[in-house]
Amino acid sequence: MARKLAVIGAGLMGSGIAQVSAQAGWDVVLRDVTDAALTRGTDGIKSSFDRFVAKGKLSAEDAEAALGRITTTTDLEGAADADIVVEAVFEQLDVKHEIFRTLDKLVREDTVLASNTSAIPITKIAAVTERPERVVGAHFFSPVPMMQLCELVRGYKTSDETLAKAREFAESTGKTCIVVNRDVAGFVTTRLISALVVEAAKLYESGVATAEDIDLACKLGFGHAMGPLTTADLTGVDILLHATQNIYTESQDEKFAPPELMRRMVDAGDLGRKSGEGFYSY
């Protein structure tokens, strides 16, 4: 099986995908636009490996070997000889289009181009390439080293072979895959969490219950590991606002219309854990 992976974007998701892939034996090139971003990404990978080693879940030798399989670059050319490319940049279509247009000209004909998008239709991303049949969604979950799921998304023209290669890659990193057969905005997981977060935010906004009690209801009543408002704070209120807005724009389904409260929180910079203030204080 092909073993060269390029990850575009060294943020939380990109560095996590690079980490689990290197640990699984892939040679990984991690690309971002600045050296500072690459340093942040690789520092995050190192500290994550350190935690696994400290807990006895990984040997120091294996961690070092995995780190040795990751190289970094600020040049997209670094992806030229990859068997699979995973794009994990900001959730904006024009940004993704620019990357996929360039990759389309750079990589081999048989290379699989995957996007880690959680809400943008794969068909829209693939449309700027000459090979829409080689483009697929590979939506990993944060934090990537801990979360077992990978959501594979079939674009309108994604071939069976491309889907099979994406599955083989994701499973090689220890993930369990679900397949989204129709390329709807938000796929399966983002639609479900968005609907839940939107409703939870509306209940909170209208004073029906406290954030704590809404989350407790989902944990104890439905067996969720984490309530929707805690999830929103962890993911980033801005990220979820963006995702629900994308789904609403595509579907015109009212249940995805983000409540006023979420917009105001984002305007005010209350983005959740990363800003210290969200539905909860940190």
N, C-alpha and C positions, 0 to 999 in steps of 0.2 A: 504493500500500500504506500502511496505517496506520502512523503513526510516533511514537506517544506510549507510552512504557514506564514502568511504575512497578516499582521493585525494593524489596521489603520486607525489611530487614535489611542493614546496611552493614558486615558482617564481611568476612572474606577472600573468601567466595564472592559475596556480594551486591555488594561494591564492584567485584570483577572482572567480573561480568555487566554492571554499570552502565558500566564502562570500555569494554568491547568494543562495547557497544550504542551508546554516544555516539560512539565512533570510526567506527561504521558509519552515522552520520547520524540515529540516534534521539534524540528529546528525552526525557531521562530524569529522573524524580523519584526520589530515593533517600530512603527513610524508615527511621528507627530510633527507638528510644524516648528516647535522650538526645542532646544536642548533642555531648557528648564522643565518643560512638560515631560520629556523623556526621563529626566532624573527623578521627578516626582513619581512617575509610574514605576520605574525600576526600584526606587526606595520602598514603595508600597509592596512590591513583590517580595523583596528581601525580608521586610519585617513580617510579612504573612508567612513566609517559609520558616523564619525564626520561631514564630509561635507554634507552628506544626511540629518543629523539631523539639521545642521545649515541652510540648505535650506528649512527645513520644509517638506521634502519628507519622513521622517521616524521619529517616536517618539524615544526619548532617551531610553524609556523602551524597545521598540522592538529591538533597536540596541544592548542594553545590553543583552537581552535574546538571540539574535542571536550569539553574542560573546561567551555566556555561553555554546552554543551548539558545539563549536569548541574545540577539544583537539588536542595536537600535540605530535609527537613521532619521534624518529630517527630509529625506528624498523619497518620493513615491517610486522612483526607479528600483528601490530596494525590493519591491514586490514583483519585479519582472519575472523571476524564475520560480515563483510560488506555485504550489499545486492548488492551494486554497487561499483565498484572501477573505478576511472578515473585516468589514467596515464597522467601526464603533465610534463614530463622531457625533456631534450635536444633532438633535432631532429637527433638522431643517432641510427641506427637500432640495433647495438650491445648493446647499453645501454638499449634500450627498451626490447630487447630479454632477457636480464638478469633479468629484473623486471618481465616480464610476465612468465618466467620459474618458478621463485620463487612463484609468486602469484598463479599460476596453482596448486601448491602443498599445498598452505596455505588455500585458500578460499573454501567456501562450493561449492558443485556441481552445485547449482542453481544460484550462483553469476554471475552477468554480469560484464565482464571485458571490459572497454572502453578505447580507446586511444584518446587523444586530438591532435594527430598529424595532421598537415596541408598538408603534402605532401607524407608521406610514405604509401604504400599500406597496408591496414588492413590485407590482406591475408598473407603478409610476417610476420607481427607481430604475427598473430594468429598461424602461422605454428609451433612455438616452444611449443605450449600448447597441452594438450590432449583433449581440448574442443574448437576447432576453431568455433563451432556453437554458443558459448557463448561470442565470441569476436566481438566488434563493434567499429566503429569510432564515436566519439562524439566531433566534432570540434567546440569549442566555439571561440568567437572573442574578441579581446582586444580593450578597457578595458571591461572585462566581465560584470561588473554591468551596463554598459551603452548600450552595443551592444545587439540587439534583436535576432540575428540569432544564430542557432546551426545547423551545417551541420552533419547529420547522415549518416554514410557510412557503406554499407553492404559489408563485406568481401565475398570471394568466397563461404564460408560455413556458414556465419551468418544466424541463424534461424529467422523466422518471429517473434517468441516469444521474442527473444533477442532484435530485432529492436523495437518491441512494448514497451518493458520495458525501453529501452534507451529513446524513445520518451516521455514516461510517466514521466521519471525523468527530462528531459530537459524542458518539458512544465510546470512541477511543479515549476521550477525556473523562470517561466515567459518568456521563450524563444519561438520563432517560429522556427519550424524545416523545413529543406528541406532534401530530401532523395536522396542519391547518390546510384543508383542501380547497377552500374558497378564500381568495385574497380580500377579505373585508377589512376595513380600517380598524386597527386595534386587535385584530386576530381573535384568539380565544381569551387569553389571560388578561390583556389590558382592558378588553371590554368588560370582563367580569369585575376586576378591581375598580375600574373607573365608575361603573354603575353603583358599586357599593360605597365608594368614597364620596361620590356626588350626593347620594341619599343620606349618608352619615353626616356630611357637612351641612346639608339642608336641615336635618333634625337638630343639629347643634346650633346652627344659625337662628333657627326659629324658637330656641329655648325649650325644646321638647325634653331634652336630657343633657347632662354634662358629657364632655368628651370622654371622661373616664368610664361613665356608665354605658355609653354607646359601644365603646371598645370591649368592655366587660361582657356585654350582651353577646357580642360575636365570638368572644373567646369561650365563654361558658355555655352559651346556647347552641353554637354551631361547631365548637371544637377548633376554631381558628387559632393558630399559634400566636397571632398578633391582630389586634383590632384595626379597622380601616383608617382611623385617624392617626394612630401610631405609625401605621404603614405609610401614610401620606407624609408625615414628618420625616421618616427614615428615607423615603424615596426622594423627597423634595417636593414641596407644595407647587413650586414652579414647574417641575417636570410633569406632575400629574395634571396640572392646569393645561399645559401644552398638549398632553396626550388626549385629555377629554375634549379639548377644543378641536383637535384634529378629527377625532371620531365624530363629533357633532357636525362639523363642517361637511364631512363625507356622507354621513347617514341622515342628517336632519332629524335624528331621533331625539326627542325632548329629554329623555332620561339621561342623556350625556351632556346636556347644557350645564356648564359649570356654574355653581351658585356665586352670587355677588361676593360673598364672604371670601371665597378663594382668590378672586381677582384682587380684592382689597389687601389681603394678606401678602400677595406677591408684590403689589404696588408699594407696600410698606416695608418690604424686605423680610417679612416673617416667613421664611422658607422651610422651617422645620429644624432638624438637628444641626444642619450645616451653618445656620445663622444664629442658633441658640434659642430661637423663639418660633413656634408654629402653633399647632393646636395645643401643644404643651410647652412649658419652659424647660430649657436644658442648662 
